[in-house]
Amino acid sequence: MLPDLTAASWRKSTYSGNGGDCIEVADGFPGAVPVRDSKNPQGGALIFPTDAFAAFVARVKAGDFGTV
């Protein structure tokens, strides 16, 4: 079952800058990380398991995907 995101509190990373290419995440969903495009907040969200999203963030920080 997917979580109800209607009351989600979305936030951008402090690393996002002002270029417009940002994602937002919502906290407060145990075991899940909802992610959406900040340019299209009504366009829906992807929901990732917490451990998978943490692994992705760790690989981005490690530079495994090149310069982003």
Secondary structure, DSSP 8 states (H G I E B T S, - for coil): -----TT--EEE-TT-TTSS--EEEE---TTEEEEEETT-GGG--EEEEHHHHHHHHHHHHTTTT---
